[in-house]
Amino acid sequence: MPVLVAYDVPGRDCGGASQGGAPDLAAYDDWITRFARGLGGGENIVILEPDAIAQSGCLPAADRAARFASLERAARVLKAAGPRTRVYFDAGHSGWLEPDRAAALLRQAGAARAGDGIFTNVSHFHRTADETAYARAVLDALGGPPGLGAVVDTSRNGNGAPPGGAWCDPAGRALGTPPTLRTGQARIDAYLWVKLPGESDGCTAAPGTFSPEAAYALVRG
């Protein structure tokens, strides 16, 4: 199944290493509409704006509310254009937000109304068992339709999170569970490699740059 990442929200990454995005929300809405036209009638998974919810504390309250409204619109546009598309909203990861806080933000962003569930651990390193427990706790706190599920990024979590919360191309990481839709875990829809193994966070190379050496290091663990 194709896995697509929508990553163009204004103020992306709060001015960090992956800063950028559309110039404003009107431009973002237009970008999402064009993105949606490419979905077609097949099954797809869309990871809707990594960090856009969990990291939204950098925004003033009015800007945060406007972003959340735009994310809900985006999910509705994506699902209208691709009826078999599953849209997942950002829930951060188990080392970042408490489940109740994540659920409150997701509720404000319309995740239970417009989406198919949540994603966790994108570009991060927390172990699959920790993320599975966290995702279920967030879903329980979120409530909403019983069919809501979660996907977990397992691309770099084979050795767990590095000490001290290091996040930018830390050494000693390893590949995690290969991508699958058959997780064997209730409410966990998929394990995915959302962050491509070998893709830089911005410390060993420019953000998004593929490094064969980094990919080999993950394979070796």
C-alpha positions, 0 to 999 in steps of 0.5 A, a space after each residue: 500500500 502506498 504511504 504518503 507524507 504530507 509535509 508542507 504546513 506553514 511554520 513547519 518544524 517551528 523554524 528548526 532544521 526542517 523549517 519551511 512549508 507553505 507561505 500561509 494557510 490559504 496556500 497550504 489548503 491549495 497545496 493539499 487540494 493538488 496533493 489529493 488529486 493524485 490519490 486516485 481510487 486505490 488504497 493509500 495511507 497519508 501521514 498528515 504533517 509530522 510534528 504539526 500537532 505535537 510541536 504546536 506549542 510554539 504557535 500563538 493560540 490563534 495561529 494554533 487554532 487556525 493550523 488545527 482547522 486547516 489540518 481538519 480541512 486537509 483530512 476531509 479533502 484527502 478522504 473526499 478525493 481518495 475514498 479508500 485513503 486512510 489519514 493519520 494525525 500527529 500524536 508525537 511519541 511516548 517520550 514527548 507528550 502525556 496521552 491525555 495532552 496528546 488526545 486534547 490536541 488531537 481532538 482540537 485538530 479534528 482527528 476523531 472527526 475527520 481522520 482514521 487515527 494517529 501516528 507516533 514516533 515519526 523520525 524518532 527512536 522509541 521502542 515499538 512496545 513503548 509506542 504501542 502502549 502510548 498509542 493505545 493510551 492516546 486513542 483511549 483518551 481521544 475516544 471517538 469512533 471505535 475504528 480509530 487506529 494507530 501507525 508507528 514509525 519503526 524505521 530507526 527504533 531497533 535500539 530504542 531512544 538514545 540517552 539524553 533525548 538526542 534526536 538529530 542523527 544520533 549514533 548507535 541506532 538500528 532498523 526496527 520492525 519491517 513495514 507491515 499491515 499485520 501487526 498482531 496488535 489491537 488498534 495498531 494498524 501498521 508499522 511503517 518506515 515513515 522516516 526513510 532509513 539513511 535520511 538525515 535529520 540535519 546534523 550529519 547532512 542537510 535535512 532530508 539528504 540520503 546518506 548511504 553510510 547512515 543507512 548502512 549504520 542502521 542495518 549494522 545496528 
